[in-house]
């Protein structure tokens, strides 16, 4: 894929950290490079769990040489332990990106869902289905953490990556609305 943007998407989690690498061309077409999950054992001390996640992300960076890293932005959840682990894994992902000199960005779950499905409150199955369709996969990416990582990578490439002059014509209505809102916010 000539002049493609290679994006590593990371769905941070302390037990399962989804990682997905995609190449996205200027015309917004995309292809799968890598998908997986970095796992850390729940019985390990927190520092070892975070080190395991960092090592897994570093391995993906070394193997696939992305141009940019996109990480899911942590949002408030009712379960404080879950949000803490997610925030810690997110920090590790951003730190490792900086260690490799890569630009990194964060995207909210609703932003990713809107970019992929056109609906910011889409469920996991809808996201998996659209990721499979966009990447022309024979099966839904599993587990959901891996599909979310791919969705993050696609969202970032479509919103921040290079675009062909006529790429705006291929945006979904939700993507057009988001781009319009970003332009309006930038003028303030």
Phi, psi and omega in degrees: 000102184296137179051037177281151172267125179261120184240132170262116175264139180230121173261096190291140175196150183280323179271315178230119178246108181287138176228135179213134180242130177228152169255129181236122181280169180300332179275008177078003174288151186223154175223148180284134175252313183201146172213142179185186179224131173266124183248145172233140183289135183292342181270358178277153173297152185307318183295326178287325177296316179293323177295322178297316179296315179300316180297320179294319178293318178301319179298319178294318179299315180295320184286327191239354173044062179291162177273334186205157179240133177241128185237140176294131179286132180291136178235160183293133175234161179291327182273104184298323180296320179295314182293326178295314179297320179295317179296319179295316179295323177297316178299319177299315181299316180292321177298313181296321176301316180296321177302326180269004178070025182261141172294147179226149179221157175242147179225140179286156177303319181291327176296317180295314180300318180295320180295321186275318186250345185087003183220117186291350178245026180299152178270174183303317182297320178297318179296311179302317181297315181289323177298314179299320180293313182298319183270003179055049180269149178284337181221161177294137177295134182232151350286183183302328179299321179291318178297320179296323178296317177296318179298319177299315180298315179296315178304312182297314181297318182289330183265331187240340187280180180295145179226143175290156182305328182263012182296330180301329180292336182264004178288147172287164177303321179294321179292321177296317179298319179296314180299319178297318179295321178296318179296319180295319180294325181292333181281345183286000000 
